[in-house]
Amino acid sequence: MFKYTHITLPSPKQRYLSDLEREEFNYDSSQAVAVDLLQSLYERLVQQEGVSCKKGLFTKFKSKFISFDKIEPIKGLYFWGGVGRGKTYLMDSFFESLPLDKKIRLHFHRFMRRVHKDLKRLQGEKNPLTIVAANIANEAHVICFDEFFVSDIADAMLLGKLFELLFSLNVVLVATSNVEPDNLYLNGLQRKQFLPAIKSLKKNTKVYNVDSGIDYRLRSLQKAELYHYPLDASANSSLIEAFNLFCPLQENILFDLSIEIEGRNVKFLRQGKDVIWFHF
């Protein structure tokens, strides 16, 4: 069945309210609505997975009368809007809040590379995409996609059937994108073959436009000093301050390790959820 984390985790709403208390964090009406949507989804997932949040303790609900196959499917969320609107922050807050082990969060294109790799490995098997979908569903009940964007015809041809399979297995999708579903793969080759994927997305997620007109990343850049000389203690202190500014969720920060990029290990100084600091 499912494994659960037995630690006290703040909900998406609690995280947002806590962040609002920080001086550099500003209230945004579009984000506030998005947080409410995430909170509602969070509560439905917690209830479905049989996790009790009372007093910060999570207990597994057991009932011989309820089977996973009979559980009502839960609609996910699709957040779209311009760059720097806080979409990734919202999704990451939601992901970190979920007291579930069966969840994954990754960039959409990295996910598709995995799908293509698995399909290649399963060459010769009957219904390989069905096997791939089943393996993904076994790994994750909740999938969080960042930067959902389709430009490759191979991805476009796969997604309609892949989404159909994943949603039939009760996988819940939370995605961020710069474009609304109807404009995905716009003017792409054989786009008609991609339309079932759009239909499936709209059927199985609630679509919401997170767009207040404020580019928070640009505003942060305007506040930050972008050039530091000489490379002394003062410059290093300024870079630490800039890193913290761009990485508001100060959880799971990694120091002095390496990240694999296209088969190469590249050393970094610090890494957060969406921010990484390299030597230059």
ABEGO torsion letter per residue (X at the ends): XBBBBBBBBBBAAAAAAAAAABAABBBBAAAAAAAAAAAAAAAAAAAAAGBBABGGBBBBBBBAABBAAABBBBBBBBBBEBBGAGAAAAAAAAAAABABABBBBBBAAAAAAAAAAAAAAABGBBGAAAAAAAAAAAABABBBBBGBBBABAAAAAAAAAAAAAAAAAGBBBBBBBABBAAABGBGBBGAAAAAAAAAAAAAABBBBBBBAGBBAAAAAAAABBABBOBBBAAAAAAAAAAAAAABABBBGBBBGBBBBBGGBBBBBABBBAABBBBBX
